[in-house]
């Protein structure tokens, strides 16, 4: 009777350890499967976000397509280089013109006008130099030569300002820079005369054996370069305009 009870109990009650051993070999428990699925979903979501960010970056920041401002800047730089190439000081010509308001320096006429403005500004800055040197000198001969320089500097500045005015057409917001065949000869004459004035000043100081001559030479060098650049552009203006598909007015 006792054996029959045990026999019944053996078939009516399942041992937990027996249940685990009867599981299908290689099949992960349900909790582990859920964790694996969660990890896969998380990683996939991460890659989707990364791909979206990279896509947005490529769309908004194309590497091979320059902006409008960059294209304009390149065009301006190329124009200045092309014109400055005919001058005796091409590197300083490009650097100096690029350092001022040169956003619209896209043709030879405008670039010529900018070199002229540089010459005027530089000569205006040193126009008081002879008087300053006179106040420092007790030599009568040097003082006489420097007074001549003061007059010559004033005349040179007047010639350059006259050249700038000759380039202007219109007034106010409608003012333009225009170079005509009729103006070419006058501009060459005025700029050459301004250069001659500076050279005459230096020659006079050298003849007097003035100690001020070295300082004057050094101070007039930049304005001399600007004027020689302007004259070189004028001498080649028709060829330059032709390269740009333009012509004299």
C-alpha positions, 0 to 999 in steps of 0.5 A: 500500500505504501509502495502504491502511494509512492508510485502515485506520488512519483507520477503526480508530482514533478520535481523542479530540478527535473523541469530544468533538465528537460528544457530544450538545449541551446534555448535562452531563457525568456528574460535573457532574450528580452535583454538581447532584443533591448540591446539590439534595438538601442544600438540600432536607434543609436546608429540611426541618430548618428546617421541623421546628424552626419546627413544634416552636416553634409547637407548644410555644410557642403565641402566642395561648394564655396559660398557667395562671399568666398567666390566674390573674394576670390574674384576680387583677389584675382582681379587685383593680382592681374592688375598689380602684375604690371606694376614695378611693385606687384606684391606691395600693390596687392597687399596694400590694395587688399588692406583697404576698402577693396570689395568692389575692386573687380576691374582695372579702373577701380584698382587704379583709383585705389592706388591713386588714393593710397598715394594721396593718403601717404603723401598727405601723411608726410606733407608736414615732414619738411616743416618738422625737420626745419624746426629741428635743424640749425643749418641755414642751407638745410633749412632752405632746402627743406622749405623748398621741399615743403612747397614741392610736397604741397604741389605734389599733393595738389597734383594727386588730388586733381587726378582723383577728382578727374576720375569722379563722375556724378555726385553723392550715391551716384558717383562713379569712377570713370577713366576716359581716353581724354583723361589719360594724358592729363593723369599721366602728366599730374602723377609724373609731376608729383613724382618729380616734385618728390625727387626734386626735394631729395636732390636739393637736400643731397646737393646741400649735404643735408643730414635730413636727406636719409629720413626724407628718402625713407619717408617718401618711399611708399608714396613713390611706390604708389605713384609708380604703380599708378603710372604703370597701370595707366601705361597698360590700361588698354591691355588690362581692360581688354583682358577683363572684356572692357574698354575705355569710356 
